[in-house]
Amino acid sequence: MEERLEAFESGGNDFLVKPFDAEILAIKVKLAIEAKIERDRLANEKNNLQKTALQFLSSISDNGVLLNFIRTNLSCSDQEKLAANLLEATIQYGIHCHIQVRHPNGNITLTPQGIATPLEESVIDQSQTMGRIFQFKKRMVINYSMISIIVIDMPEDMDTAGRIRDNLCILAETAEAITETISARKSSAEKAEQLQAASINATLSLEEVRTEYRAHLRESHFLLQKLVDEVEKSYIFLGLTDRQELMVTDIMNKNVAPVIALFERSAAVENRFDEIINSLTNDKNGNAADVWLF
């Protein structure tokens, strides 16, 4: 019994007592082989489960970086801020990258050390000709029409490198869509400013026209009345009879009356001016716009 216990304590799994039977030996060897195979299988399953768990945790972390990038930049209206957030996202993946954001007013090229040097920027500019994805040893380039990412130190592990490549492609594509949105917002804002300026100018011009129109009405009315008064005053010097004076006065009144009637109908024109000016000085929701008339 002591020898058997010593054998187990030394790491033995089984024992045979001499003399032993060959058939029993064969059975014990077979069982030992099957036990070894089962232990190896369980060990492999354990390793695979650990690897899967690590990949799952890495995936959660990677998705968190992407989701945080999307959430941070949904309302972003500035390409420089977007470029800084994109670089920060690549840093969170644990890699060293240079990034470039291209927009209608120029390019923004950043590295972890800050704004790229002319040499670094020229490298990124040249990398745009290498296709959507290009990899050489530890360096990898990802290109979209407005976004470029250069990875300086891709991991040697194939699984990790593949995961980072996929995440960076999604990140670059997302940044591309956000850049397009920012450009569209800025274009819309510029057009809105132009329309507002045009509206203000149109309102001022219409106000000037209305003021001149009113002045012309007053002056025309004054001149007509002055004409009538001057003619009536001249009767005494013309030596006209009362009948002739009445005829002249009647002729003037008949010709002046239509003009006076036109003046009276000017209220409709004034109302039309008011409608046009009000439509220009109010926005589509009926709120007064910030327009001042001098």
Solvent accessible surface area in square Angstrom, and as a share of the most:
residue,aa,sasa,rsa
1,M,155,0.69
2,E,145,0.65
3,E,143,0.64
4,R,110,0.40
5,L,93,0.47
6,E,112,0.50
7,A,42,0.33
8,F,95,0.39
9,E,149,0.67
10,S,96,0.62
11,G,61,0.59
12,G,35,0.34
13,N,126,0.65
14,D,79,0.41
15,F,69,0.29
16,L,61,0.30
17,V,92,0.53
18,K,162,0.69
19,P,135,0.85
20,F,97,0.41
21,D,75,0.39
22,A,76,0.59
23,E,125,0.56
24,I,85,0.43
25,L,64,0.32
26,A,63,0.49
27,I,91,0.46
28,K,61,0.26
29,V,73,0.42
30,K,123,0.52
31,L,102,0.51
32,A,60,0.47
33,I,95,0.48
34,E,84,0.38
35,A,42,0.33
36,K,101,0.43
37,I,109,0.55
38,E,73,0.33
39,R,120,0.44
40,D,61,0.32
41,R,107,0.39
42,L,90,0.45
43,A,48,0.37
44,N,88,0.45
45,E,73,0.33
46,K,122,0.52
47,N,86,0.44
48,N,90,0.46
49,L,127,0.63
50,Q,93,0.41
51,K,104,0.44
52,T,81,0.47
53,A,51,0.39
54,L,117,0.58
55,Q,84,0.37
56,F,127,0.53
57,L,108,0.54
58,S,35,0.22
59,S,44,0.28
60,I,91,0.46
61,S,69,0.45
62,D,10,0.05
63,N,73,0.38
64,G,35,0.34
65,V,15,0.09
66,L,27,0.14
67,L,103,0.51
68,N,63,0.32
69,F,6,0.02
70,I,53,0.27
71,R,160,0.59
72,T,70,0.40
73,N,1,0.00
74,L,117,0.58
75,S,93,0.60
76,C,13,0.08
77,S,68,0.44
78,D,59,0.30
79,Q,6,0.03
80,E,114,0.51
81,K,114,0.48
82,L,0,0.00
83,A,0,0.00
84,A,46,0.36
85,N,24,0.12
86,L,0,0.00
87,L,18,0.09
88,E,83,0.37
89,A,4,0.03
90,T,0,0.00
91,I,76,0.39
92,Q,87,0.38
93,Y,23,0.09
94,G,67,0.64
95,I,11,0.06
96,H,59,0.26
97,C,0,0.00
98,H,20,0.09
99,I,0,0.00
100,Q,0,0.00
101,V,0,0.00
102,R,28,0.10
103,H,38,0.17
104,P,112,0.71
105,N,127,0.65
106,G,31,0.30
107,N,73,0.37
108,I,25,0.13
109,T,7,0.04
110,L,25,0.12
111,T,3,0.02
112,P,50,0.31
113,Q,148,0.66
114,G,31,0.30
115,I,149,0.76
116,A,11,0.08
117,T,70,0.41
118,P,119,0.75
119,L,134,0.66
120,E,49,0.22
121,E,53,0.24
122,S,55,0.36
123,V,79,0.45
124,I,0,0.00
125,D,59,0.30
126,Q,113,0.50
127,S,2,0.01
128,Q,66,0.29
129,T,106,0.62
130,M,82,0.36
131,G,42,0.40
132,R,131,0.48
133,I,76,0.39
134,F,86,0.36
135,Q,81,0.36
136,F,125,0.52
137,K,164,0.69
138,K,99,0.42
139,R,128,0.47
140,M,0,0.00
141,V,10,0.06
142,I,0,0.00
143,N,10,0.05
144,Y,32,0.12
145,S,87,0.56
146,M,37,0.17
147,I,0,0.00
148,S,0,0.00
149,I,0,0.00
150,I,8,0.04
151,V,0,0.00
152,I,36,0.18
153,D,62,0.32
154,M,3,0.01
155,P,42,0.26
156,E,139,0.62
157,D,81,0.42
158,M,160,0.72
159,D,77,0.40
160,T,39,0.23
161,A,8,0.06
162,G,14,0.13
163,R,73,0.27
164,I,5,0.03
165,R,83,0.30
166,D,77,0.40
167,N,20,0.10
168,L,0,0.00
169,C,24,0.14
170,I,84,0.43
171,L,0,0.00
172,A,0,0.00
173,E,100,0.45
174,T,26,0.15
175,A,0,0.00
176,E,16,0.07
177,A,54,0.42
178,I,17,0.09
179,T,0,0.00
180,E,88,0.39
181,T,60,0.35
182,I,0,0.00
183,S,25,0.16
184,A,58,0.45
185,R,98,0.36
186,K,71,0.30
187,S,48,0.31
188,S,67,0.43
189,A,51,0.39
190,E,96,0.43
191,K,125,0.53
192,A,56,0.43
193,E,114,0.51
194,Q,122,0.54
195,L,129,0.64
196,Q,86,0.38
197,A,49,0.38
198,A,55,0.43
199,S,27,0.17
200,I,50,0.25
201,N,91,0.47
202,A,40,0.31
203,T,0,0.00
204,L,57,0.28
205,S,58,0.38
206,L,39,0.20
207,E,33,0.15
208,E,108,0.49
209,V,76,0.44
210,R,26,0.10
211,T,74,0.43
212,E,99,0.45
213,Y,57,0.22
214,R,95,0.35
215,A,38,0.30
216,H,110,0.49
217,L,39,0.19
218,R,154,0.56
219,E,99,0.44
220,S,43,0.28
221,H,82,0.37
222,F,128,0.53
223,L,95,0.47
224,L,33,0.17
225,Q,92,0.41
226,K,98,0.42
227,L,94,0.47
228,V,18,0.10
229,D,52,0.27
230,E,90,0.40
231,V,34,0.20
232,E,76,0.34
233,K,135,0.57
234,S,34,0.22
235,Y,21,0.08
236,I,140,0.71
237,F,175,0.73
238,L,109,0.54
239,G,66,0.63
240,L,51,0.25
241,T,78,0.46
242,D,110,0.57
243,R,176,0.64
244,Q,78,0.35
245,E,43,0.19
246,L,127,0.63
247,M,96,0.43
248,V,47,0.27
249,T,30,0.18
250,D,66,0.34
251,I,96,0.49
252,M,23,0.10
253,N,76,0.39
254,K,137,0.58
255,N,99,0.51
256,V,22,0.13
257,A,55,0.43
258,P,75,0.47
259,V,49,0.28
260,I,50,0.25
261,A,35,0.27
262,L,101,0.50
263,F,32,0.13
264,E,125,0.56
265,R,144,0.53
266,S,15,0.09
267,A,60,0.46
268,A,68,0.53
269,V,64,0.37
270,E,31,0.14
271,N,87,0.44
272,R,140,0.51
273,F,25,0.10
274,D,52,0.27
275,E,95,0.43
276,I,57,0.29
277,I,9,0.05
278,N,82,0.42
279,S,77,0.49
280,L,51,0.25
281,T,24,0.14
282,N,63,0.32
283,D,65,0.34
284,K,195,0.83
285,N,112,0.57
286,G,58,0.55
287,N,84,0.43
288,A,86,0.66
289,A,36,0.28
290,D,96,0.50
291,V,25,0.14
292,W,178,0.62
293,L,67,0.34
294,F,219,0.91
